[in-house]
C-alpha cells in the first residue's frame, strides 16, 4: 500500500491534504517537518507531503530549508486546500488565558488572537497530542486549542469558535522517488548552491528567463547559515523538458554563476494556482490564425479551449452552452453579424469577448444582442499571428458597464504575458485606430496607385530615396505583401476613425494648393504650428527612434 508521511495530529490540515491526495494511502503522522523528511529519505514512506505556502503567512521557510538540503527525491506534485481553523476547549464558558497550537497554525490566526485574546499567553506546542493530553488530565479549562474542527473533535474538545482565520489556503508539496512527466501546464522549482556574491548576478539570472518569455512564479533569496553565501530559490513556469527552460538553466549555471552543479532542479510538476480562476473553458467563434494563436496561449495557462468555425465539426451553437467565455474572432466586416447571430445564445454569467478592430458599432451590437447578465469586453490586439509573444505589444481594451470578473481575468492574462494595455472608450479607440491603422493603410494604397498612375518602376525607388522617405515605402510594401482583405477591411471600418482620413485628405489638399502656389512662408508657418502642437518632448523622443531606424536601414542597404 502506498504510504505518505506528513505532519500530525490526526485530523490536521496536513492529514486532510494527504487523505485528499490519495484516499487509499497509509498516512504516517510525524511531529515535525524534519521527521517527515527523515521518514521519506529512509524509505519508511513512499511520498512526503509538506506545507509550502500559506496565503496568510507566506512561504514555509523550514520546508524551504529542508528542500535545499534534500538528498534523493523529486518535487512531483502539489495540492491546495482551504485551511479551516477552529478554537476548542474543555468547555464553552471558562475565560481562556492560554492558547495552544502548532506554531504555523498560531501564525495564521494572529489577527483573530490579537482582536479577541490580546492578553492571552500563546504557547506553540511541537507535540500537540501531548499538550492536549496534559490539558485534559489536569482539567485545564482556561487553556484553549486552535486546530481543525476534525482534530478538536477527535481530542474530545468542545468547539468555541469556527472559521477564525477566513480566506486561508495552504499549498502542500508532494515529494516522490520519481520525477513527474510533463502535463502541458507545468512549473519547475530549483535552488542554487551557495554562490559568491557578484554585482548584477540576480539581474543576469532573471534576464535569462525574461528573454525567453519564461514567467517566474516565486523567487526567494536566502543566506546559507554556514558559508554566509547567497542561495536562490526559484519557481518558474514550464517543465524541465521544455527547450527554453533547459537553455536558461544551462546558461545560468555555466555562463552566469560559472560553477558546474550550482543549479539543482528540485522537480517539475503540474502547475498550481493559489488564486481561484473563475474561467475554465474558452470557446472561439472563428477558426483563423488569430484564434489559434490565442487558444494556444490560453491553454498554456491551464484553460480549456474550443475552436469553432464554418468547417469545424462542432458548431458555435453547440459550443456556447459548454464554455464560460465566448470569443468572437472573425474578419471586421463579419463581426457585427456574428454577434447578432450568436449573442442571444449566451446565458447569464457568461462573458462575450470581442477580438475586433472596430469598437463603436461592434459594442453597440453586443450590448443589444446579449442578455443583461452577460459580460461584454472588446480587445483589439495590435499584433498578428506571426508574433512570438505579446510581450511589449500594444493592446487596446474597451470595457463596458457589463465588464466584470471574467473580463478582468482575461485582462490579467494579457497583462501577465506582457501586453501594453491602453484602456479606451469606444470612440477613442476608433479615433486612435484612424491614426495608427486606417490612415497609414490608406496612404500606402494611395502611394502604390500613384506609382502605377505615373508608370514609376518600384525597383527604382530605392536609388532615389532618403532613409526617411523609405519609411512610407516600407509600409507600402508591407501592406501589399499580405492578405489584401485585412487591409481593405481596416480602410472600410466605420466610427470615429473616418474623421482622421477625411481630415488628412482636406489638409493634404490645403498644403498641395500652397505648394503649387509657391507659398513657402505659409508652408513654414504650418510646419511651425504643427511643431508647437506636437511638443519638443514628443519630437525629441521620436527622433531618437528615427535615428535608430536610420542606422538599421543604412546597414541593410549597405549589405545589399
C-alpha positions as semicolon CSV with decimal commas, in nm:
position;residue;x (nm);y (nm);z (nm)
1;X;0,000;0,000;0,000
2;X;0,124;0,349;-0,086
3;X;0,232;0,543;0,222
4;X;0,252;0,920;0,278
5;X;0,449;1,086;0,556
6;X;0,312;1,419;0,680
7;X;0,255;1,633;0,987
8;X;0,017;1,527;1,264
9;X;-0,201;1,525;1,459
10;X;-0,483;1,312;1,323
11;X;-0,736;1,543;1,156
12;X;-0,481;1,822;1,097
13;X;-0,475;2,014;0,771
14;X;-0,172;1,815;0,656
15;X;-0,353;1,490;0,739
16;X;-0,657;1,611;0,542
17;X;-0,433;1,707;0,246
18;X;-0,271;1,363;0,244
19;X;-0,610;1,192;0,266
20;X;-0,741;1,414;-0,016
21;X;-0,432;1,346;-0,230
22;X;-0,474;0,969;-0,206
23;X;-0,771;0,839;-0,005
24;X;-0,634;0,483;-0,011
25;X;-0,283;0,562;0,113
26;X;-0,144;0,476;0,455
27;X;-0,073;0,806;0,632
28;X;0,229;0,817;0,861
29;X;0,195;1,112;1,102
30;X;0,509;1,286;1,225
31;X;0,560;1,553;1,492
32;X;0,794;1,775;1,285
33;X;0,886;1,855;0,926
34;X;1,234;1,714;0,985
35;X;1,076;1,385;1,092
36;X;0,863;1,384;0,776
37;X;1,173;1,423;0,559
38;X;1,357;1,153;0,753
39;X;1,069;0,908;0,706
40;X;1,074;0,978;0,331
41;X;1,455;0,963;0,298
42;X;1,477;0,634;0,490
43;X;1,210;0,466;0,279
44;X;0,958;0,439;0,562
45;X;0,717;0,634;0,340
46;X;0,678;0,637;-0,039
47;X;0,577;1,004;-0,051
48;X;0,623;1,307;0,169
49;X;0,364;1,585;0,193
50;X;0,479;1,915;0,345
51;X;0,322;2,263;0,379
52;X;0,497;2,501;0,141
53;X;0,292;2,821;0,121
54;X;0,006;2,975;0,314
55;X;-0,198;3,273;0,199
56;X;-0,168;3,434;0,544
57;X;0,190;3,358;0,644
58;X;0,368;3,314;0,309
59;X;0,631;3,053;0,230
60;X;0,718;2,796;0,495
61;X;1,089;2,865;0,543
62;X;1,153;2,539;0,728
63;X;1,022;2,343;0,430
64;X;1,238;2,558;0,202
65;X;1,549;2,481;0,407
66;X;1,475;2,109;0,406
67;X;1,431;2,114;0,028
68;X;1,767;2,289;-0,015
69;X;1,944;2,005;0,163
70;X;1,728;1,722;0,025
71;X;1,921;1,418;-0,099
72;X;1,721;1,186;-0,319
73;X;1,370;1,255;-0,437
74;X;1,176;1,490;-0,658
75;X;0,912;1,753;-0,604
76;X;0,643;1,597;-0,823
77;X;0,303;1,737;-0,728
78;X;0,104;1,988;-0,522
79;X;-0,229;2,012;-0,351
80;X;-0,407;2,327;-0,234
81;X;-0,669;2,308;0,037
82;X;-0,861;2,569;0,235
83;X;-0,737;2,586;0,594
84;X;-1,040;2,594;0,824
85;X;-0,929;2,660;1,181
86;X;-1,140;2,650;1,496
87;X;-1,093;2,722;1,865
88;X;-1,173;2,449;2,116
89;X;-1,158;2,388;2,490
90;X;-1,283;2,169;2,772
91;X;-1,598;2,379;2,795
92;X;-1,758;2,678;2,625
93;X;-1,780;2,912;2,926
94;X;-1,442;2,942;3,103
95;X;-1,242;3,252;3,014
96;X;-0,932;3,148;2,821
97;X;-0,594;3,268;2,942
98;X;-0,369;3,046;2,728
99;X;-0,395;2,936;2,365
100;X;-0,216;2,625;2,237
101;X;-0,139;2,518;1,884
102;X;0,125;2,432;1,628
103;X;0,347;2,734;1,555
104;X;0,233;2,764;1,192
105;X;-0,134;2,742;1,289
106;X;-0,092;3,013;1,553
107;X;0,072;3,245;1,298
108;X;-0,226;3,202;1,065
109;X;-0,456;3,316;1,348
110;X;-0,258;3,619;1,467
111;X;-0,530;3,863;1,361
112;X;-0,803;3,671;1,543
113;X;-0,591;3,628;1,857
114;X;-0,492;3,996;1,870
115;X;-0,857;4,102;1,838
116;X;-1,022;3,850;2,071
117;X;-0,749;3,741;2,315
118;X;-0,499;4,028;2,336
119;X;-0,390;3,930;2,690
120;X;-0,367;3,554;2,637
121;X;-0,044;3,360;2,666
122;X;0,041;3,193;2,334
123;X;0,211;2,853;2,354
124;X;0,348;2,684;2,042
125;X;0,325;2,309;2,104
126;X;0,560;2,093;1,892
127;X;0,375;1,784;2,022
128;X;0,011;1,889;2,028
129;X;-0,108;1,540;2,121
130;X;0,096;1,552;2,443
131;X;-0,015;1,907;2,521
132;X;-0,385;1,822;2,486
133;X;-0,339;1,504;2,690
134;X;-0,195;1,714;2,973
135;X;-0,475;1,971;2,937
136;X;-0,741;1,704;2,975
137;X;-0,564;1,514;3,253
138;X;-0,532;1,827;3,465
139;X;-0,872;1,982;3,370
140;X;-0,703;2,300;3,241
141;X;-1,027;2,463;3,127
142;X;-0,856;2,803;3,095
143;X;-0,647;2,668;2,806
144;X;-0,780;2,681;2,450
145;X;-0,659;2,483;2,150
146;X;-0,651;2,603;1,789
147;X;-0,668;2,334;1,522
148;X;-0,907;2,197;1,263
149;X;-1,257;2,113;1,381
150;X;-1,190;1,747;1,300
151;X;-0,880;1,739;1,520
152;X;-1,054;1,921;1,809
153;X;-1,343;1,675;1,798
154;X;-1,101;1,382;1,787
155;X;-0,944;1,523;2,107
156;X;-1,290;1,534;2,265
157;X;-1,290;1,916;2,297
158;X;-1,587;2,149;2,258
159;X;-1,589;2,393;1,965
160;X;-1,587;2,753;2,092
161;X;-1,542;2,938;1,758
162;X;-1,530;2,830;1,396
163;X;-1,351;2,972;1,088
164;X;-1,129;3,204;1,295
165;X;-0,887;3,268;1,003
166;X;-1,104;3,321;0,692
167;X;-0,970;3,329;0,334
168;X;-0,697;3,089;0,442
169;X;-0,541;2,842;0,198
170;X;-0,232;2,624;0,220
171;X;-0,032;2,474;-0,062
172;X;0,131;2,140;0,012
173;X;0,410;1,991;-0,197
174;X;0,444;1,620;-0,264
175;X;0,785;1,453;-0,283
176;X;0,837;1,121;-0,457
177;X;1,120;0,900;-0,574
178;X;1,049;0,952;-0,947
179;X;1,009;1,278;-1,143
180;X;0,670;1,378;-1,282
181;X;0,602;1,361;-1,654
182;X;0,510;1,671;-1,850
183;X;0,141;1,762;-1,819
184;X;0,136;2,064;-2,054
185;X;0,066;2,302;-1,765
186;X;0,377;2,272;-1,552
187;X;0,612;2,452;-1,321
188;X;0,972;2,382;-1,222
189;X;1,143;2,455;-0,890
190;X;1,516;2,494;-0,849
191;X;1,764;2,603;-0,587
192;X;2,122;2,718;-0,630
193;X;2,412;2,604;-0,417
194;X;2,571;2,877;-0,201
195;X;2,726;3,110;-0,458
196;X;2,961;3,405;-0,439
197;X;2,801;3,747;-0,434
198;X;2,864;3,948;-0,751
199;X;2,730;4,280;-0,872
200;X;2,437;4,223;-1,111
201;X;2,419;3,844;-1,075
202;X;2,049;3,844;-0,984
203;X;1,960;4,070;-1,277
204;X;2,157;3,846;-1,513
205;X;1,979;3,534;-1,384
206;X;1,638;3,696;-1,421
207;X;1,733;3,820;-1,768
208;X;1,784;3,464;-1,893
209;X;1,423;3,387;-1,808
210;X;1,284;3,720;-1,934
211;X;1,439;3,697;-2,280
212;X;1,287;3,352;-2,324
213;X;0,944;3,474;-2,204
214;X;0,959;3,238;-1,903
215;X;0,743;3,369;-1,621
216;X;0,865;3,338;-1,261
217;X;0,609;3,225;-1,006
218;X;0,826;3,273;-0,698
219;X;1,178;3,373;-0,603
220;X;1,337;3,372;-0,258
221;X;1,686;3,485;-0,166
222;X;1,841;3,332;0,142
223;X;2,183;3,328;0,305
224;X;2,346;2,994;0,378
225;X;2,399;2,986;0,757
226;X;2,736;2,811;0,727
227;X;2,908;2,995;0,444
228;X;2,701;3,319;0,451
229;X;2,679;3,292;0,074
230;X;2,365;3,350;-0,131
231;X;2,106;3,084;-0,211
232;X;1,834;3,145;-0,469
233;X;1,508;2,952;-0,473
234;X;1,318;2,999;-0,799
235;X;0,988;2,859;-0,921
236;X;0,912;2,916;-1,288
237;X;0,651;2,825;-1,545
238;X;0,736;2,534;-1,773
239;X;0,876;2,181;-1,749
240;X;1,243;2,089;-1,731
241;X;1,199;1,913;-2,067
242;X;1,095;2,242;-2,233
243;X;1,375;2,367;-2,456
244;X;1,361;2,725;-2,325
245;X;1,380;2,612;-1,962
246;X;1,676;2,384;-2,034
247;X;1,861;2,658;-2,222
248;X;1,806;2,914;-1,946
249;X;1,924;2,682;-1,667
250;X;2,230;2,568;-1,864
251;X;2,335;2,926;-1,932
252;X;2,275;3,035;-1,571
253;X;2,489;2,751;-1,440
254;X;2,773;2,770;-1,691
255;X;2,785;3,133;-1,801
256;X;2,647;3,341;-1,513
257;X;2,722;3,154;-1,191
258;X;3,009;2,976;-1,369
259;X;3,009;2,682;-1,129
260;X;2,911;2,336;-1,263
261;X;2,646;2,179;-1,042
262;X;2,543;2,513;-0,892
263;X;2,181;2,481;-1,009
264;X;1,982;2,195;-0,862
265;X;1,639;2,124;-1,006
266;X;1,405;2,009;-0,729
267;X;1,143;1,890;-0,975
268;X;0,887;1,970;-1,241
269;X;0,519;1,921;-1,164
270;X;0,168;2,026;-1,269
271;X;0,134;2,398;-1,204
272;X;-0,084;2,502;-0,912
273;X;-0,297;2,816;-0,887
274;X;-0,333;2,972;-0,543
275;X;-0,566;3,236;-0,682
276;X;-0,902;3,098;-0,783
277;X;-0,973;3,101;-1,155
278;X;-1,331;3,178;-1,247
279;X;-1,289;3,069;-1,609
280;X;-1,245;2,704;-1,700
281;X;-1,313;2,700;-2,074
282;X;-1,294;2,947;-2,363
283;X;-1,488;2,890;-2,684
284;X;-1,381;3,064;-3,005
285;X;-1,610;3,157;-3,291
286;X;-1,373;3,189;-3,585
287;X;-1,106;2,934;-3,670
288;X;-0,847;3,167;-3,822
289;X;-0,483;3,202;-3,725
290;X;-0,551;3,461;-3,455
291;X;-0,800;3,235;-3,279
292;X;-0,546;2,953;-3,283
293;X;-0,275;3,192;-3,155
294;X;-0,481;3,299;-2,853
295;X;-0,609;2,946;-2,787
296;X;-0,255;2,809;-2,762
297;X;-0,153;3,070;-2,506
298;X;-0,467;3,026;-2,302
299;X;-0,401;2,651;-2,291
300;X;-0,052;2,724;-2,155
301;X;-0,228;2,898;-1,865
302;X;-0,434;2,591;-1,784
303;X;-0,757;2,690;-1,959
304;X;-0,951;2,456;-2,184
305;X;-1,017;2,594;-2,533
306;X;-1,256;2,503;-2,813
307;X;-1,238;2,648;-3,164
308;X;-1,540;2,651;-3,395
309;X;-1,588;2,779;-3,746
310;X;-1,765;2,717;-4,071
311;X;-1,574;2,395;-4,135
312;X;-1,545;2,263;-3,779
313;X;-1,740;1,953;-3,674
314;X;-1,855;2,132;-3,360
315;X;-2,073;2,431;-3,440
316;X;-2,089;2,753;-3,236
317;X;-2,449;2,680;-3,134
318;X;-2,339;2,358;-2,962
319;X;-2,019;2,508;-2,818
320;X;-2,170;2,813;-2,647
321;X;-2,357;2,630;-2,365
322;X;-2,038;2,438;-2,274
323;X;-1,800;2,730;-2,211
324;X;-1,758;3,019;-1,968
325;X;-1,633;3,273;-2,220
326;X;-1,721;3,308;-2,587
327;X;-1,457;3,481;-2,800
328;X;-1,559;3,616;-3,140
329;X;-1,255;3,649;-3,364
330;X;-1,367;3,691;-3,726
331;X;-1,296;3,946;-4,002
332;X;-1,402;4,300;-3,911
333;X;-1,682;4,301;-4,169
334;X;-1,832;3,982;-4,020
335;X;-1,806;4,073;-3,651
336;X;-2,139;4,253;-3,609
337;X;-2,330;3,983;-3,799
338;X;-2,170;3,713;-3,581
339;X;-2,275;3,900;-3,267
340;X;-2,634;3,927;-3,387
341;X;-2,640;3,558;-3,470
342;X;-2,475;3,413;-3,160
343;X;-2,508;3,680;-2,890
344;X;-2,866;3,581;-2,794
345;X;-2,744;3,224;-2,723
346;X;-2,521;3,329;-2,433
347;X;-2,666;3,276;-2,088
348;X;-2,639;3,484;-1,774
349;X;-2,292;3,478;-1,609
350;X;-2,108;3,402;-1,932
351;X;-1,879;3,655;-2,098
352;X;-1,850;3,770;-2,459
353;X;-1,502;3,887;-2,555
354;X;-1,467;4,054;-2,893
355;X;-1,127;4,044;-3,061
356;X;-1,210;4,320;-3,303
357;X;-1,057;4,622;-3,473
358;X;-1,367;4,845;-3,457
359;X;-1,541;4,931;-3,131
360;X;-1,845;5,159;-3,157
361;X;-2,072;4,960;-3,388
362;X;-1,946;4,625;-3,254
363;X;-2,011;4,707;-2,888
364;X;-2,350;4,858;-2,964
365;X;-2,446;4,529;-3,127
366;X;-2,302;4,321;-2,840
367;X;-2,490;4,512;-2,571
368;X;-2,811;4,499;-2,774
369;X;-2,799;4,128;-2,862
370;X;-2,692;3,970;-2,533
371;X;-2,873;3,929;-2,201
372;X;-2,818;4,185;-1,927
373;X;-2,618;3,935;-1,720
374;X;-2,364;3,860;-1,996
375;X;-2,027;4,033;-1,957
376;X;-1,901;4,223;-2,264
377;X;-1,540;4,328;-2,333
378;X;-1,360;4,434;-2,652
379;X;-0,988;4,371;-2,704
380;X;-0,801;4,492;-3,009
381;X;-0,462;4,320;-3,021
382;X;-0,222;4,525;-3,231
383;X;-0,014;4,230;-3,344
384;X;-0,064;3,942;-3,584
385;X;-0,048;3,563;-3,556
386;X;0,321;3,557;-3,653
387;X;0,420;3,727;-3,325
388;X;0,622;3,501;-3,095
389;X;0,458;3,654;-2,787
390;X;0,254;3,953;-2,675
391;X;0,536;4,094;-2,463
392;X;0,566;4,471;-2,520
393;X;0,292;4,457;-2,786
394;X;0,010;4,711;-2,772
395;X;-0,348;4,613;-2,690
396;X;-0,648;4,844;-2,678
397;X;-0,904;4,728;-2,421
398;X;-1,255;4,874;-2,421
399;X;-1,456;4,792;-2,112
400;X;-1,833;4,826;-2,092
401;X;-2,072;4,868;-1,798
402;X;-2,107;4,490;-1,819
403;X;-1,737;4,405;-1,793
404;X;-1,686;4,211;-1,471
405;X;-1,499;3,926;-1,304
406;X;-1,448;3,715;-1,619
407;X;-1,340;4,017;-1,822
408;X;-1,090;4,111;-1,552
409;X;-0,942;3,760;-1,564
410;X;-0,885;3,791;-1,940
411;X;-0,724;4,133;-1,890
412;X;-0,498;3,978;-1,625
413;X;-0,396;3,715;-1,882
414;X;-0,294;3,990;-2,127
415;X;-0,106;4,179;-1,858
416;X;0,079;3,870;-1,735
417;X;0,207;3,796;-2,085
418;X;0,349;4,146;-2,120
419;X;0,091;4,325;-2,335
420;X;0,094;4,704;-2,304
421;X;-0,271;4,778;-2,233
422;X;-0,448;5,104;-2,320
423;X;-0,794;5,146;-2,169
424;X;-1,011;5,327;-2,423
425;X;-1,369;5,432;-2,475
426;X;-1,530;5,306;-2,797
427;X;-1,499;5,645;-2,967
428;X;-1,137;5,699;-2,861
429;X;-1,041;5,350;-2,977
430;X;-1,181;5,411;-3,323
431;X;-1,027;5,758;-3,345
432;X;-0,682;5,628;-3,248
433;X;-0,715;5,338;-3,491
434;X;-0,783;5,601;-3,756
435;X;-0,437;5,742;-3,679
436;X;-0,245;5,417;-3,637
437;X;-0,415;5,188;-3,892
438;X;-0,677;5,342;-4,120
439;X;-0,471;5,643;-4,232
440;X;-0,134;5,462;-4,282
441;X;-0,309;5,187;-4,478
442;X;-0,490;5,441;-4,695
443;X;-0,164;5,627;-4,762
444;X;0,015;5,304;-4,855
445;X;-0,257;5,205;-5,102
446;X;-0,275;5,554;-5,250
447;X;0,105;5,566;-5,287
448;X;0,106;5,242;-5,484
449;X;-0,173;5,382;-5,704
450;X;0,035;5,697;-5,766
451;X;0,334;5,486;-5,873
452;X;0,111;5,298;-6,115
453;X;-0,053;5,616;-6,250
454;X;0,288;5,769;-6,321
455;X;0,446;5,448;-6,459
456;X;0,725;5,451;-6,197
457;X;0,914;5,124;-6,171
458;X;0,913;5,036;-5,798
459;X;1,260;4,886;-5,834
460;X;1,399;5,234;-5,900
461;X;1,260;5,390;-5,581
462;X;1,548;5,285;-5,357
463;X;1,812;5,465;-5,560
464;X;1,622;5,793;-5,530
465;X;1,515;5,775;-5,163
466;X;1,644;5,917;-4,839
467;X;1,630;5,690;-4,538
468;X;1,333;5,888;-4,409
469;X;1,135;5,850;-4,731
470;X;1,192;5,477;-4,714
471;X;0,955;5,457;-4,414
472;X;0,644;5,510;-4,626
473;X;0,777;5,283;-4,899
474;X;0,839;5,001;-4,649
475;X;0,487;5,047;-4,514
476;X;0,351;5,030;-4,869
477;X;0,540;4,707;-4,930
478;X;0,415;4,555;-4,605
479;X;0,050;4,629;-4,685
480;X;0,077;4,488;-5,037
481;X;0,265;4,174;-4,926
482;X;-0,012;4,037;-4,706
483;X;-0,379;3,944;-4,723
484;X;-0,549;4,233;-4,908
485;X;-0,880;4,170;-4,734
486;X;-0,726;4,252;-4,395
487;X;-0,625;4,599;-4,509
488;X;-0,939;4,656;-4,714
489;X;-1,145;4,595;-4,401
490;X;-0,926;4,831;-4,198
491;X;-0,991;5,108;-4,451
492;X;-1,365;5,031;-4,461
493;X;-1,429;5,035;-4,084
494;X;-1,673;5,296;-3,960
495;X;-1,675;5,503;-3,644
496;X;-1,464;5,796;-3,536
497;X;-1,161;5,675;-3,735
498;X;-1,313;5,810;-4,055
499;X;-1,258;6,161;-3,926
500;X;-0,882;6,115;-3,939
501;X;-0,870;6,012;-4,305
502;X;-1,111;6,289;-4,407
503;X;-0,913;6,547;-4,210
504;X;-0,590;6,428;-4,368
505;X;-0,737;6,448;-4,717
506;X;-0,862;6,802;-4,652
507;X;-0,528;6,918;-4,514
508;X;-0,337;6,747;-4,793
509;X;-0,545;6,949;-5,039
510;X;-0,463;7,271;-4,849
511;X;-0,087;7,222;-4,840
512;X;-0,089;7,100;-5,201
513;X;-0,255;7,427;-5,304
514;X;0,001;7,629;-5,104
515;X;0,289;7,431;-5,254
516;X;0,163;7,476;-5,610
517;X;0,126;7,849;-5,547
518;X;0,484;7,871;-5,419
519;X;0,373;7,991;-5,072
520;X;0,695;7,895;-4,892
521;X;0,637;8,121;-4,592
522;X;0,282;7,992;-4,546
523;X;0,409;7,634;-4,554
524;X;0,676;7,724;-4,296
525;X;0,408;7,867;-4,067
526;X;0,206;7,545;-4,099
527;X;0,509;7,337;-4,003
528;X;0,592;7,565;-3,707
529;X;0,232;7,549;-3,582
530;X;0,244;7,172;-3,610
531;X;0,573;7,165;-3,423
532;X;0,425;7,363;-3,135
533;X;0,132;7,123;-3,110
534;X;0,344;6,811;-3,127
535;X;0,577;6,940;-2,847
536;X;0,954;6,925;-2,819
537;X;0,938;6,623;-2,588
538;X;0,743;6,416;-2,841
539;X;0,970;6,521;-3,128
540;X;1,286;6,451;-2,931
541;X;1,170;6,101;-2,832
542;X;1,061;6,011;-3,184
543;X;1,379;6,150;-3,341
544;X;1,582;5,914;-3,124
545;X;1,372;5,627;-3,255
546;X;1,410;5,751;-3,612
547;X;1,790;5,766;-3,583
548;X;1,796;5,405;-3,462
549;X;1,577;5,302;-3,757
550;X;1,801;5,502;-3,993
551;X;2,106;5,321;-3,861
552;X;1,941;4,982;-3,913
553;X;1,819;5,071;-4,262
554;X;2,162;5,204;-4,350
555;X;2,327;4,873;-4,257
556;X;2,069;4,674;-4,456
557;X;2,112;4,893;-4,765
558;X;2,492;4,879;-4,747
559;X;2,482;4,498;-4,736
560;X;2,253;4,492;-5,039
